[in-house]
Amino acid sequence: MLAAQKPTISAVLTLPVIVASLGYFVDVYDLLLFNIVRVPSLQDLGLSEDQISTIGAEIYNWQQAGLLIGGFMWGILGDKFGRRSVLFGSILMYSLANLACGFTYNMDAYAMLRFIAGLGLAGELGAGITLIAEILPKELRGYGASVVASVGLAGAVAAFFAVKLTDWRTAYFIGGSMGIILLILRINVLESALFEKSRQNRMIRAVPWWTIFTRSSVFFRYIRCMGIGLPTYMVIGIYATFGNEFAKALGLPADVQASTCVLYTYIGIVTGDFFSGILSQWLRSRKQAILIMMLMTLAGVLWLLFGGISTPALLYACYGWLGFSIGYIAMFLTTTAEQFGTNLRATVTTSVANNVRATTLLTLPLFQYLKPHWGVLQAGSAIGVICFSLALLSWWKMEETYGKDLDYQETI
């Protein structure tokens, strides 16, 4: 019995895990690419500095809208037609959209293509995590999440270097081409046996996706899954993205670049996501692993805001620590998949992944509103208090799911 639970490379590195990992790699590459090429691409298209700020924000919002809508769209399709179909459809959509971005010369077309890319990108991570959660033995799911996250988030680092070594159009071509190649690799990926079993069992009644919002027990589980992820995109969307503003508020030299802060954050995330999955296996607990990572994140935020950082090197080290500590993204999504039955699992996991990404649409305007009145550090502190309070409350009420059997259904 003990020997059967011992993880091996062959047991964890199955084809679905490898393909899901590569899919997340392309997902993160493409998701961050517009953030990285926003200024050079819009400059190349003839926009002024003011236009780059306003039109760039509008295009980014179109991409975020695609993520929000796509999170539910692909999740519903995944529970209706299968996880494999989502992995095919989503990557085809965002790969073609990114290839087309490399040819665009029109602002309206650029915005629409980023919306389509966001719509496609929304299906990748949630469907991949759902698939491997259902395919891997329950004792190995944490290791599978570690592999997916660590390989996938390396896509952010690849995106930075692709732009640095090429131009913005070529970077889009690279992302789209990687997606098409991955699409070919996915031909041999099998559907989840749990999904096939649930689809063949005609005695089980389908549960509508809106049950998430109409049944209190399901709704609060759903909200808690989002809540534990709040610190992750608070760090990415505010502390790292506006790293140059935090540097200025700390009295550091003006040459600190926000892009460098983001790069160090993502380097940390790659190692942290690998660590958190192994930690959860060692502790035999998802909840304990997530709490440890949350408290490490809190320590990093306190270091950033109140630690007296005096040099750019210390600032970048802090962002590396913050990235490492929020490296439980795949872990909280694995926990989300384990919280729900097979007939709602894809809808919940995919939408939670994108809803957490989109929380910056709420936290960022609040940060921008508070800055003129309180200053950067105090505004950042206020956002931190809100996000950590909600995250810890969500964690407190959350079910432990380590080793949970996922062969069950939600009922009406």
C-alpha positions in Angstrom: 0.0 0.0 0.0 2.8 2.4 0.9 4.7 1.5 -2.2 1.7 2.4 -4.3 1.6 5.9 -2.9 5.3 6.7 -3.4 5.6 9.2 -6.2 7.7 8.3 -9.2 8.7 10.4 -12.3 6.7 8.0 -14.6 3.6 8.2 -12.4 3.5 12.1 -12.3 5.0 12.9 -15.8 2.1 11.5 -17.8 1.3 12.9 -21.2 -1.7 14.9 -19.9 0.6 16.5 -17.2 3.3 17.3 -19.7 0.8 18.8 -22.2 -1.0 20.7 -19.5 2.3 22.2 -18.4 3.3 23.2 -21.9 -0.2 24.7 -22.4 0.2 26.8 -19.3 3.6 27.9 -20.5 2.0 29.2 -23.7 -0.9 30.6 -21.7 1.3 32.7 -19.4 3.5 33.8 -22.3 0.6 35.1 -24.3 -1.3 36.5 -21.3 1.6 38.8 -20.3 2.8 39.6 -23.8 0.5 42.6 -24.3 1.6 44.0 -21.0 5.2 43.8 -22.2 4.8 45.0 -25.8 2.0 47.6 -25.0 4.3 50.6 -25.2 6.6 49.6 -28.1 3.7 48.2 -30.2 1.5 51.3 -29.8 4.5 53.5 -30.4 5.2 51.6 -33.6 1.6 52.1 -34.6 2.0 55.9 -34.4 0.3 56.8 -31.1 1.4 59.6 -28.8 2.4 59.1 -25.2 -1.1 60.2 -24.0 -2.8 57.9 -26.5 -0.6 55.0 -25.5 -1.8 55.4 -21.9 -5.5 55.7 -22.7 -5.8 53.4 -25.7 -3.4 50.9 -24.1 -5.6 50.7 -21.1 -8.7 50.2 -23.3 -7.1 47.3 -25.2 -6.0 45.7 -21.9 -9.6 45.9 -20.6 -10.8 44.2 -23.7 -8.4 41.3 -23.0 -9.6 41.2 -19.3 -13.2 41.1 -20.5 -12.3 38.1 -22.7 -10.9 36.3 -19.6 -14.0 37.0 -17.5 -16.4 35.8 -20.2 -14.2 32.9 -21.3 -13.7 31.6 -17.8 -17.4 30.7 -17.6 -17.7 29.8 -21.3 -14.9 27.2 -21.3 -15.8 25.9 -17.9 -19.4 25.2 -19.0 -18.2 23.6 -22.2 -15.7 21.5 -20.2 -18.4 20.1 -18.0 -20.7 19.5 -21.0 -18.3 18.2 -23.7 -15.2 17.2 -21.8 -11.9 18.7 -20.6 -10.0 17.6 -23.7 -12.3 19.6 -26.0 -11.6 22.8 -24.0 -7.9 22.2 -24.2 -8.2 22.0 -28.0 -10.6 24.8 -28.6 -9.0 27.3 -26.2 -5.5 27.0 -27.5 -6.6 27.1 -31.1 -8.5 30.4 -30.4 -5.7 32.2 -28.7 -3.0 30.9 -31.0 -4.8 32.3 -34.1 -5.5 35.5 -32.3 -1.9 36.0 -31.3 -0.7 35.2 -34.8 -3.1 37.8 -36.1 -1.9 40.4 -33.6 1.5 40.3 -35.3 -0.1 41.6 -38.5 -2.4 44.3 -37.0 -2.1 48.0 -38.0 -5.5 49.1 -36.7 -6.4 49.9 -33.1 -10.0 48.5 -33.2 -8.7 45.3 -34.7 -5.9 45.1 -32.1 -8.5 45.5 -29.3 -10.8 42.9 -30.8 -7.9 40.4 -31.2 -6.9 40.9 -27.6 -10.5 40.2 -26.6 -10.5 37.0 -28.6 -7.0 36.0 -27.2 -8.3 36.6 -23.7 -11.4 34.5 -24.4 -9.2 31.7 -25.5 -6.6 32.1 -22.8 -9.4 31.8 -20.2 -9.8 28.0 -20.8 -6.2 26.8 -20.6 -5.2 26.7 -16.9 -8.6 25.6 -15.4 -9.2 22.8 -17.9 -5.6 21.6 -17.5 -5.7 21.5 -13.7 -9.1 19.8 -13.8 -7.9 17.2 -16.2 -4.8 16.2 -14.3 -6.7 16.3 -11.0 -9.0 13.7 -12.4 -6.3 11.6 -14.1 -3.6 11.4 -11.5 -3.9 9.1 -8.4 -5.2 11.2 -5.5 -1.8 10.8 -3.6 0.0 12.4 -6.5 -2.2 15.4 -7.5 0.0 17.9 -5.6 3.1 16.8 -7.6 1.2 17.2 -10.8 0.2 20.8 -9.9 3.8 21.6 -9.1 5.0 20.4 -12.5 2.2 22.3 -14.4 2.8 25.5 -12.4 6.6 25.6 -12.5 6.8 24.8 -16.3 3.9 27.1 -17.1 5.0 30.2 -15.2 8.3 30.0 -16.9 6.3 31.3 -19.9 6.4 34.8 -18.3 10.2 34.7 -18.3 10.2 33.5 -21.9 7.9 36.4 -22.9 10.3 39.0 -21.4 13.3 37.5 -23.3 11.4 37.0 -26.5 10.6 40.8 -26.6 14.1 41.7 -25.5 15.7 39.6 -28.3 13.2 40.3 -31.1 10.5 42.8 -31.9 6.9 42.9 -30.8 5.4 41.4 -33.9 7.9 38.5 -33.9 7.0 37.9 -30.2 3.4 37.5 -31.1 4.3 35.1 -34.0 6.4 33.0 -31.5 3.5 32.7 -29.1 0.9 31.8 -31.8 3.3 29.3 -33.3 4.0 27.6 -30.0 0.3 27.2 -29.5 -0.2 25.5 -32.9 2.6 23.1 -32.2 1.1 22.3 -28.8 -2.2 21.7 -30.5 -0.6 18.9 -32.5 0.9 17.4 -29.4 -2.6 17.2 -27.7 -4.0 14.9 -30.3 -3.0 11.8 -28.2 -4.3 13.2 -24.9 -7.1 11.1 -23.5 -10.3 12.4 -21.9 -10.7 12.2 -18.1 -12.1 8.8 -17.1 -14.1 10.4 -14.4 -15.8 12.7 -16.9 -16.5 9.8 -19.2 -18.0 7.8 -16.4 -20.2 10.7 -15.3 -21.4 11.3 -18.9 -22.3 7.7 -19.4 -24.2 7.4 -16.1 -27.7 8.5 -17.2 -29.0 8.2 -13.7 -27.2 11.4 -12.7 -29.0 14.6 -13.5 -27.0 17.5 -15.0 -26.5 20.4 -12.7 -26.8 23.9 -14.4 -23.8 26.1 -14.1 -25.8 28.9 -12.4 -26.2 26.5 -9.4 -23.0 28.1 -8.3 -24.9 31.3 -7.5 -28.3 29.9 -6.5 -27.3 27.3 -3.8 -25.7 28.8 -0.8 -23.5 25.8 0.0 -22.0 25.8 -3.5 -21.7 29.6 -3.6 -19.8 29.9 -0.4 -17.4 27.1 -1.4 -16.9 29.0 -4.7 -16.2 32.3 -3.0 -13.8 30.7 -0.6 -11.8 29.3 -3.5 -11.5 32.8 -5.0 -10.7 34.3 -1.6 -7.6 32.2 -0.9 -6.2 33.4 -4.3 -6.6 37.1 -3.7 -3.0 37.7 -2.5 -1.5 36.2 -5.6 -2.9 38.7 -8.1 -2.6 41.6 -5.6 1.1 41.1 -5.7 1.3 40.6 -9.5 -1.3 43.3 -10.5 -0.3 46.0 -8.0 2.9 45.6 -6.1 5.0 44.2 -9.0 3.3 46.0 -11.9 3.7 49.3 -10.2 7.1 48.4 -8.8 8.6 51.7 -10.1 6.1 53.7 -8.1 6.9 51.7 -4.9 10.6 52.2 -5.5 10.1 56.0 -5.8 8.0 56.1 -2.6 10.8 54.2 -0.9 13.3 56.9 -2.1 15.2 54.5 -4.5 16.8 55.6 -7.8 14.5 56.5 -10.7 16.1 53.8 -12.9 14.1 51.0 -11.2 11.9 49.5 -13.9 8.4 48.0 -13.3 9.2 45.3 -15.9 12.2 44.2 -13.9 10.1 44.0 -10.7 7.6 41.8 -12.6 10.4 39.6 -14.0 11.9 38.9 -10.5 8.4 38.2 -9.2 7.7 35.6 -11.9 11.1 34.0 -11.4 10.1 33.6 -7.8 6.6 32.2 -8.8 8.2 29.5 -10.9 10.2 28.1 -7.9 7.4 28.8 -5.4 4.7 26.9 -7.3 7.0 23.9 -7.6 7.8 24.1 -3.8 4.1 24.5 -2.7 3.0 21.4 -4.4 5.8 19.3 -2.8 5.0 21.0 0.5 1.4 20.0 0.4 2.4 16.4 -0.3 4.9 16.4 2.5 2.4 17.9 5.0 -0.4 15.8 3.5 -2.5 18.9 3.6 -3.6 21.5 1.1 -4.7 23.9 3.8 -1.5 23.9 5.8 0.6 24.4 2.7 -1.6 27.3 1.5 -1.5 29.0 4.9 2.3 28.8 5.0 2.6 30.4 1.6 0.1 33.1 2.6 2.0 34.0 5.7 5.2 34.1 3.7 3.5 36.5 1.3 2.3 38.6 4.2 5.9 38.8 5.5 7.1 39.9 2.0 4.5 42.6 1.8 5.5 43.9 5.3 9.1 43.9 4.1 8.2 45.8 0.9 6.1 48.5 2.7 7.8 48.9 6.1 11.1 47.1 5.9 13.2 50.1 5.0 14.4 48.8 1.6 17.3 51.1 0.7 18.8 49.7 -2.6 17.4 48.4 -5.9 19.1 45.0 -5.2 17.1 44.6 -1.9 13.9 45.7 -3.8 14.4 43.0 -6.4 15.2 40.4 -3.7 11.9 41.4 -2.1 10.0 40.9 -5.3 11.7 37.5 -5.7 10.5 36.6 -2.2 7.0 37.8 -3.0 6.9 35.8 -6.2 8.1 32.7 -4.4 5.5 33.1 -1.6 2.5 33.6 -4.0 3.6 30.4 -5.8 0.6 28.5 -4.7 -1.5 29.4 -7.8 -1.8 25.9 -9.2 -2.2 24.6 -5.6 -5.3 26.8 -4.9 -6.7 25.8 -8.2 -6.1 22.1 -7.5 -7.9 22.6 -4.2 -10.7 24.3 -6.1 -11.0 21.3 -8.4 -11.1 19.0 -5.4 -13.9 21.0 -3.7 -16.5 20.2 -6.4 -18.2 17.3 -8.1 -17.3 16.1 -11.6 -20.4 17.8 -13.2 -19.4 21.3 -12.0 -15.6 20.9 -11.6 -14.5 22.4 -14.9 -16.9 25.3 -14.6 -15.7 26.2 -11.2 -12.0 25.7 -11.6 -11.8 27.6 -14.9 -13.9 30.5 -13.8 -12.1 30.8 -10.4 -8.8 31.0 -12.2 -9.9 33.9 -14.3 -12.0 35.6 -11.7 -9.0 35.8 -9.4 -6.9 37.3 -12.3 -9.6 39.8 -12.9 -9.8 41.0 -9.2 -7.3 43.6 -10.3 -10.2 45.3 -12.0 -11.4 46.1 -8.5 -8.2 46.4 -6.5 -6.4 48.5 -9.1 -9.0 51.4 -9.3 -9.1 51.5 -5.5 -5.3 51.7 -5.4 -5.3 54.5 -8.0 -8.1 56.3 -6.0 -6.2 56.1 -2.7 -2.8 57.1 -4.0 -3.3 60.9 -4.3 -4.8 61.0 -0.8 -2.7 58.5 1.2 0.5 58.0 -0.9 1.7 54.8 -2.6 2.8 52.9 0.4 -0.3 53.6 2.5 -2.6 52.8 -0.5 -0.7 49.6 -1.0 -1.2 48.8 2.7 -4.9 49.3 2.5 -5.2 46.9 -0.4 -3.1 44.4 1.5 -5.3 44.6 4.6 -8.5 43.9 2.5 -7.0 41.1 0.4 -5.3 39.2 3.3 -8.4 39.6 5.6 -10.6 38.0 2.9 -8.0 35.3 2.1 -7.5 34.2 5.7 -11.2 34.2 6.4 -11.7 32.0 3.2 -8.9 29.7 4.3 -10.3 29.3 7.8 -13.7 28.0 6.5 -12.2 25.8 3.7 -12.4 22.0 3.6 -9.2 20.0 3.6 -9.1 18.1 0.3 -5.7 16.3 0.4 -6.2 12.7 -0.9 -10.0 13.3 -1.5 -11.7 10.9 -3.9 -13.0 13.0 -6.8 -15.4 10.4 -8.2 -18.6 12.1 -7.0 -21.3 14.5 -8.4 -23.0 17.6 -7.3 -26.7 17.2 -6.8 -29.6 19.6 -7.1 
